[in-house]
């Protein structure tokens, strides 16, 4: 996250930081495909494991 979000250019208040972190968590968990998870997003991979078990 520290390499992907430039807090200095977009955050001027603590609320801005909170919003940016929330947005990044949303993106990371629901939109970003990960190679280590068979190219699935985190939520898909978790549900995949629960369906198999």
Order of alpha helices (4+ residues) and beta strands (2+ residues): alpha-alpha-alpha
